[in-house]
Amino acid sequence: MNLYNAHTIALILRNYPTKSIKDIDKPWATDFIKIGDKKLSLGALEHSILRKMNLNFIINVILLYFLN
C-alpha cells in the first residue's frame, strides 16, 4: 500500500502543476514502478498485488480522494 501511495504522489509531483490525476496521460497504465528487475504500472500494482490483499476499500478511498 505504501509503495502504491508513494508512486501515486510521485507521479502527480512529476506532472505538477495538474489539477487531477485524470489529467495525466495514462496514469494507471504507464509502467514506471521498479520492483526488482520489473517495471509495473499503478494499475498492475493495484490489480496484481493490492487486490489480492483485500484492500479494495482503502484503494477506493484513495482513488476518490485523488479523483475529486
WORA-V656607 format. One record per pair of residues at least 12 apart in sequence whose ideal C-beta (glycine too) atoms are under 6 Angstrom apart, sorted by the first residue. I is the first residue (numbers start at 1). J is the second residue. If there is no record, write none. Layout:
i=I j=J
i=I j=J
//
This chain:
i=4 j=45
i=7 j=33
i=21 j=66
i=28 j=42
i=28 j=43
i=29 j=41
i=29 j=43
i=33 j=45
//
